[in-house]
Amino acid sequence: MASLKRDLKELTKTYNLEKIYLVDMFPKTNKVETVAILTLNKN
């Protein structure tokens, strides 16, 4: 999650963060995957 935070800080200079989803692809572990939906900033 720390790397996503770091990357989004840089990406949101050009893109808008629309949504973040947590996806449990491996239910027998304590880990979750993260999907971030970004759209190009038109400004």
Distance bins in CASP14 RR format, pairs under 12 A and 6 or more apart:
PFRMAT RR
TARGET T0000
AUTHOR 0000-0000-0000
RMODE 2
METHOD distances of the structure
MODEL  1
1 7 0 0 0 0 0 1 0 0 0 0 0
1 8 0 0 0 0 0 1 0 0 0 0 0
1 20 0 0 0 0 0 1 0 0 0 0 0
1 22 0 0 0 0 1 0 0 0 0 0 0
1 31 0 0 0 0 0 1 0 0 0 0 0
1 32 0 0 0 0 1 0 0 0 0 0 0
1 33 0 0 0 0 0 1 0 0 0 0 0
1 34 1 0 0 1 0 0 0 0 0 0 0
1 36 0 0 0 0 0 1 0 0 0 0 0
2 8 0 0 0 0 0 1 0 0 0 0 0
2 9 0 0 0 0 0 1 0 0 0 0 0
2 34 0 0 0 0 0 1 0 0 0 0 0
3 9 0 0 0 0 0 1 0 0 0 0 0
3 10 0 0 0 0 0 1 0 0 0 0 0
3 11 0 0 0 0 0 1 0 0 0 0 0
3 34 0 0 0 0 1 0 0 0 0 0 0
3 36 0 0 0 0 0 1 0 0 0 0 0
4 10 0 0 0 0 0 1 0 0 0 0 0
4 11 0 0 0 0 1 0 0 0 0 0 0
4 12 0 0 0 0 0 1 0 0 0 0 0
4 17 0 0 0 0 0 1 0 0 0 0 0
4 20 0 0 0 0 1 0 0 0 0 0 0
4 21 0 0 0 0 0 1 0 0 0 0 0
4 22 0 0 0 0 0 1 0 0 0 0 0
4 32 0 0 0 0 0 1 0 0 0 0 0
4 33 0 0 0 0 0 1 0 0 0 0 0
4 34 1 0 1 0 0 0 0 0 0 0 0
4 35 0 0 0 0 1 0 0 0 0 0 0
4 36 1 0 0 1 0 0 0 0 0 0 0
4 38 0 0 0 0 0 1 0 0 0 0 0
5 11 0 0 0 0 0 1 0 0 0 0 0
5 12 0 0 0 0 0 1 0 0 0 0 0
5 17 0 0 0 0 0 1 0 0 0 0 0
5 20 0 0 0 0 0 1 0 0 0 0 0
5 34 0 0 0 0 0 1 0 0 0 0 0
5 36 0 0 0 0 0 1 0 0 0 0 0
6 12 0 0 0 0 0 1 0 0 0 0 0
7 13 0 0 0 0 0 1 0 0 0 0 0
7 14 0 0 0 0 0 1 0 0 0 0 0
7 15 0 0 0 0 0 1 0 0 0 0 0
7 17 0 0 0 0 0 1 0 0 0 0 0
7 34 0 0 0 0 0 1 0 0 0 0 0
7 36 0 0 0 0 1 0 0 0 0 0 0
7 38 0 0 0 0 0 1 0 0 0 0 0
8 14 0 0 0 0 0 1 0 0 0 0 0
8 15 0 0 0 0 1 0 0 0 0 0 0
8 16 0 0 0 0 0 1 0 0 0 0 0
8 17 1 0 0 1 0 0 0 0 0 0 0
8 18 0 0 0 0 0 1 0 0 0 0 0
8 20 0 0 0 0 1 0 0 0 0 0 0
8 34 0 0 0 0 0 1 0 0 0 0 0
8 36 1 0 0 1 0 0 0 0 0 0 0
8 37 0 0 0 0 0 1 0 0 0 0 0
8 38 0 0 0 0 1 0 0 0 0 0 0
9 15 0 0 0 0 0 1 0 0 0 0 0
9 17 0 0 0 0 0 1 0 0 0 0 0
9 36 0 0 0 0 0 1 0 0 0 0 0
10 17 0 0 0 0 0 1 0 0 0 0 0
10 38 0 0 0 0 0 1 0 0 0 0 0
11 17 1 0 0 1 0 0 0 0 0 0 0
11 18 0 0 0 0 0 1 0 0 0 0 0
11 36 0 0 0 0 1 0 0 0 0 0 0
11 37 0 0 0 0 0 1 0 0 0 0 0
11 38 1 0 0 1 0 0 0 0 0 0 0
11 39 0 0 0 0 0 1 0 0 0 0 0
11 40 0 0 0 0 0 1 0 0 0 0 0
11 41 0 0 0 0 1 0 0 0 0 0 0
12 18 0 0 0 0 0 1 0 0 0 0 0
12 20 0 0 0 0 0 1 0 0 0 0 0
12 36 0 0 0 0 1 0 0 0 0 0 0
12 38 1 0 0 1 0 0 0 0 0 0 0
12 39 0 0 0 0 0 1 0 0 0 0 0
12 40 0 0 0 0 0 1 0 0 0 0 0
12 41 0 0 0 0 1 0 0 0 0 0 0
13 38 0 0 0 0 0 1 0 0 0 0 0
13 40 0 0 0 0 0 1 0 0 0 0 0
13 41 0 0 0 0 1 0 0 0 0 0 0
13 43 0 0 0 0 0 1 0 0 0 0 0
14 38 0 0 0 0 1 0 0 0 0 0 0
14 39 0 0 0 0 0 1 0 0 0 0 0
14 40 1 0 0 1 0 0 0 0 0 0 0
14 41 1 0 1 0 0 0 0 0 0 0 0
14 42 0 0 0 0 0 1 0 0 0 0 0
14 43 0 0 0 0 1 0 0 0 0 0 0
15 36 0 0 0 0 1 0 0 0 0 0 0
15 37 0 0 0 0 1 0 0 0 0 0 0
15 38 1 1 0 0 0 0 0 0 0 0 0
15 39 1 0 0 1 0 0 0 0 0 0 0
15 40 1 0 1 0 0 0 0 0 0 0 0
15 41 1 0 1 0 0 0 0 0 0 0 0
15 42 0 0 0 0 0 1 0 0 0 0 0
15 43 0 0 0 0 0 1 0 0 0 0 0
16 36 0 0 0 0 0 1 0 0 0 0 0
16 37 0 0 0 0 1 0 0 0 0 0 0
16 38 1 0 0 1 0 0 0 0 0 0 0
16 39 1 0 1 0 0 0 0 0 0 0 0
16 40 1 0 0 1 0 0 0 0 0 0 0
16 41 1 0 1 0 0 0 0 0 0 0 0
16 42 0 0 0 0 1 0 0 0 0 0 0
16 43 0 0 0 0 1 0 0 0 0 0 0
17 34 0 0 0 0 0 1 0 0 0 0 0
17 35 0 0 0 0 0 1 0 0 0 0 0
17 36 1 0 0 1 0 0 0 0 0 0 0
17 37 1 0 0 1 0 0 0 0 0 0 0
17 38 1 0 1 0 0 0 0 0 0 0 0
17 39 0 0 0 0 1 0 0 0 0 0 0
17 40 0 0 0 0 0 1 0 0 0 0 0
17 41 0 0 0 0 0 1 0 0 0 0 0
18 35 0 0 0 0 0 1 0 0 0 0 0
18 36 0 0 0 0 1 0 0 0 0 0 0
18 37 1 0 1 0 0 0 0 0 0 0 0
18 38 1 0 0 1 0 0 0 0 0 0 0
18 39 1 0 1 0 0 0 0 0 0 0 0
18 40 0 0 0 0 0 1 0 0 0 0 0
18 41 0 0 0 0 0 1 0 0 0 0 0
19 34 0 0 0 0 0 1 0 0 0 0 0
19 35 0 0 0 0 1 0 0 0 0 0 0
19 36 1 0 0 1 0 0 0 0 0 0 0
19 37 1 0 1 0 0 0 0 0 0 0 0
19 38 0 0 0 0 1 0 0 0 0 0 0
19 39 0 0 0 0 0 1 0 0 0 0 0
20 32 0 0 0 0 0 1 0 0 0 0 0
20 33 0 0 0 0 0 1 0 0 0 0 0
20 34 1 0 0 1 0 0 0 0 0 0 0
20 35 1 0 0 1 0 0 0 0 0 0 0
20 36 1 0 1 0 0 0 0 0 0 0 0
20 37 1 0 0 1 0 0 0 0 0 0 0
20 38 0 0 0 0 1 0 0 0 0 0 0
21 32 0 0 0 0 1 0 0 0 0 0 0
21 33 0 0 0 0 1 0 0 0 0 0 0
21 34 1 0 0 1 0 0 0 0 0 0 0
21 35 1 0 1 0 0 0 0 0 0 0 0
21 36 1 0 0 1 0 0 0 0 0 0 0
21 37 1 0 0 1 0 0 0 0 0 0 0
22 31 0 0 0 0 0 1 0 0 0 0 0
22 32 1 0 1 0 0 0 0 0 0 0 0
22 33 1 0 0 1 0 0 0 0 0 0 0
22 34 1 0 1 0 0 0 0 0 0 0 0
22 35 0 0 0 0 1 0 0 0 0 0 0
22 36 0 0 0 0 0 1 0 0 0 0 0
23 31 0 0 0 0 0 1 0 0 0 0 0
23 32 1 0 0 1 0 0 0 0 0 0 0
23 33 1 0 1 0 0 0 0 0 0 0 0
23 34 1 0 0 1 0 0 0 0 0 0 0
23 35 1 0 1 0 0 0 0 0 0 0 0
23 36 0 0 0 0 0 1 0 0 0 0 0
24 30 0 0 0 0 1 0 0 0 0 0 0
24 31 0 0 0 0 1 0 0 0 0 0 0
24 32 1 0 1 0 0 0 0 0 0 0 0
24 33 1 0 0 1 0 0 0 0 0 0 0
24 34 0 0 0 0 0 1 0 0 0 0 0
24 35 0 0 0 0 0 1 0 0 0 0 0
25 31 0 0 0 0 1 0 0 0 0 0 0
25 32 1 0 0 1 0 0 0 0 0 0 0
25 33 1 0 1 0 0 0 0 0 0 0 0
25 34 0 0 0 0 0 1 0 0 0 0 0
25 35 0 0 0 0 0 1 0 0 0 0 0
26 32 0 0 0 0 1 0 0 0 0 0 0
26 33 0 0 0 0 1 0 0 0 0 0 0
27 33 0 0 0 0 0 1 0 0 0 0 0
END
